[in-house]
Amino acid sequence: MRVAVVSNRNRPGYPDENLRDHVLWIRRAAKAGARLVLFPELSLSGYTSESYVRRIAMPLKHTRCLALQRAAAESEIHVAFGLPLRSRSRLYISHVLVGPSGLVGHYEKVHLAGPVHGEGRVFRPGTGFRVFDVEGVCVGINICYDGRHPGSSLATAHLGAEIILHPHGNYVGRLGVNPLDWTENKHAYLASRAVDTCSYTMICNSVGNLRDPEGQLFRYSGGAVVLGPDGSYVARSSSSKRQAHMIVADLDIDGLRQRRANSAFAERQAGAYAEALTPGSSLGKL
């Protein structure tokens, strides 16, 4: 399966501008022969937890989501994009998967970065992990800070995920200052997740210096990378320049399935994990 991973300029607070940019990248990914394209965390709204995100949060049936469904159908490709999902009175950091036939599904970020003073000021955490069928391949999603919790990728893989999509919204700083630096830092801890789950992992981040409607400057480090089930780079950003770009990779799904069938992951005792993670279990009792 050929996939594309996009590190694009997603301006906080300008969803219509970002929508137009998404459509252009979807067409480029399809032209490159990709069957699945991944965008960064909260890509449609731009990554932010400022209060104005409440005004631009949207339901799955919003016209912007429908526009991306049409773009996916026109290009005959599956598209995974981020948005602030409004569900009744609650907001979630969500990633939505659409394809040629319409909406495939969505996932709400379980682990919020800053549950009180950060993302938790605006968003509620999701309550579980999900997987989806993309042309016969099982695809799951973890979002940014989910990756700091090893159980996120393991739970997703236990559900059958062969590819884990991992979009991010990281600013320039200790997590990386440019696409090369950022992808190297992500490899440092997500490579082990790929090995543990025996899965492909697609990872990306927004890029550029972008101002929101209030004039605040957001500096995103950028980066796109695909890791193989052995933790190695399958594809990676090739430049340190913080500019929009896309990488393309061919994933050997048949080879992955053969590898997984003979891996330690296939011998896992999932029931023991469930007991250990259940409140009030026998863990630590004599």
HELIX and SHEET records of a PDB file:
HELIX    1   1 PRO A   15  LYS A   31  1                                  17    
HELIX    2   2 VAL A   53  ILE A   56  1                                   4    
HELIX    3   3 THR A   63  SER A   75  1                                  13    
HELIX    4   4 GLU A  119  ARG A  121  5                                   3    
HELIX    5   5 CYS A  144  ARG A  148  5                                   5    
HELIX    6   6 PRO A  150  HIS A  158  1                                   9    
HELIX    7   7 PRO A  179  THR A  197  1                                  19    
HELIX    8   8 ILE A  253  ALA A  261  1                                   9    
HELIX    9   9 ALA A  264  GLU A  267  5                                   4    
HELIX   10  10 ALA A  270  ALA A  276  1                                   7    
SHEET    1   A 6 GLY A 102  GLU A 108  0                                        
SHEET    2   A 6 ARG A  90  GLY A  99 -1                                        
SHEET    3   A 6 HIS A  78  SER A  87 -1                                        
SHEET    4   A 6 LEU A  36  LEU A  38  1                                        
SHEET    5   A 6 ARG A   2  SER A   7  1                                        
SHEET    6   A 6 HIS A 245  ASP A 250 -1                                        
SHEET    1   B 6 VAL A 131  VAL A 134  0                                        
SHEET    2   B 6 VAL A 137  ILE A 141 -1                                        
SHEET    3   B 6 ILE A 163  HIS A 168  1                                        
SHEET    4   B 6 TYR A 200  ARG A 211  1                                        
SHEET    5   B 6 LEU A 217  LEU A 227 -1                                        
SHEET    6   B 6 TYR A 233  ARG A 236 -1                                        
END                                                                             
